[in-house]
Amino acid sequence: MFPLPVPMRAALDAAAAAARDGEVPVGAVVIRDGRVIATAANAPRRLRDPTAHAEMLAIRAAAETLGRERLEDCDLWVTLEPCAMCAGAIAHARIARLYYAAPDPKGGAVEHGPRFFTQPTCHHRPEVFSGIGEGEAGELLKDFFAARR
């Protein structure tokens, strides 16, 4: 077994922190030129904001850090397949590459559901790489929901 890439390790650590805070364990990291620009964890409950998904928070923080709304030279690493809202934000931000760990057959919108980036109305399609850290991300999610049932 090989070590995970640094950005996915950071995203998984953020996801674990979200779980400790009672949030669904999803973490996201934005990378530019090999450097971490932003790291975020799911926070809808803490922030009382249904849009406070890890991807949304990381994209917002990266845009603030860089002082621009377009992140065409950035990559997004996330622990769970993005939903339709987050896929839309990824497209609008012009993220170059999306890396995600676990698939989400129920709520995902990249390989599942609407397959957002394949729609003719989607004006930007990032390169997509999936399955990196899938086992650990899946375990975090499984343990989180098992504890609540």
N, C-alpha and C positions, 0 to 999 in steps of 0.2 A: 504494500500500500504506500502510495506517495503522499507527501504533505499537500494540503490544499493551498491554492494561490493565496497570497496575503490578503487581497481584497475580500475573498470569500470567507476567510478566517475571521476578518473583522466584521463582516455582515452576520456571520453565525454568532459571534460574541454579542453583537447588538441584539440579535434575536433572543438569545438566552437572557439578556438583561430585560427585554420586554416581558418575557414569561415571568421573571421574578417580580415584575411590577403588575402582574395580572393582565397583561395585554397578550393578544395572540402573538406568538413568537415569530416575528418577521423582522429581518434587519436588511438594510440597504447601504451601499457605499458607492460614492461617485469618485472615479479616478480620472485624473488628467495628467498626461506625461509621466505615468508611473507613480504619481503622488496622490494620496487621499485628499480630496477636496471637501468631502462631506460624508458623515456617517449618521445614520438615523435608525430608530427602532419604531415599530408600530406604537401609536399613542392616541387612538381615538377616545378611549375611556378617560385617560389622564387629561387630555386637552378638551374633552367634550366636543370633539370635532370629527364627524364621520369621514372627512377627507384626510385625516391625519395618518394615512398609511405610510409605512417606512419609505417607500419609493417617492411619494409626494414630498415628504419632509426632507429627504436627501436632495431631491431636485431643487426644491426651494432654497435650501442652504447653499448648494453649489452655485446657483444663479446669483444669490446674494454675495457670496465670496468672490465670484468672478466679475460681478457688476454687469451682468448681461443675461438675457432670457434664453439665448441660444447656446446650447452645450454641445455643439457638433464635434468638438474635439475631446469629448468625455465618454467614458464607459460607465455603465451602471451594473453593479453586482447586487443581486438580491436573493434571499433564501427561498422564496416561493414564487411560482409563476405569477406575473402581474395580472390583476383584474382589468376590466375594461377601462375604468377610470385612470388607473396608473398607466396602462398601455397608451391611452390618449395623451397623457402628460409626457410620456417618453417620446412620442411622435412630435408633439408640439415643441418640446425642448431640443429636438433634433439630436438625441443621444446617438452616438456612433455605433456602439455595441452594447447589447444586453446579455448578461450572463445570469442565469438563475439556477438554483439548486433543485428544488422539488417541484414536480408538476402539480397542478391543482385542477383535477378533472371537474370539480364542482363550480369553482369560481374563477378559474384562470381564463385569460382571453388571448393568449399567444398561440398555444398549441391546442387549446380547448375552446369551447364556447364559440364566440364570434370570430376567433382567429383574426384579431384586430388588424394586424399588419398586412394581411392579405386582401383587405377590403379596398375596392377602387377609390373610396373616399379618403383613404389614409395617404397623406402627402409625404410622409417620411417613414422609411422602413429601416430600423437598425439591423445590423447583423445580430443573429440570435444564437446563443450557445446555452444548452441546458444540461442538467444532470451533474454539475460540478458541486460536490458536497451534498448530493441528494440524500444519502443515508442519514447523515447527521441532522440535516434540516427536517427530514421526515420524522425522525425520532423526537426532536424537540416538539413538533406539532402533535404527534401521537400522545406523548406524555402529558402535554398541556391539556389536551381535550379529555384524556382518560381521567385526569385528576378532577375534572369538573362534572363528570357523569356519575 
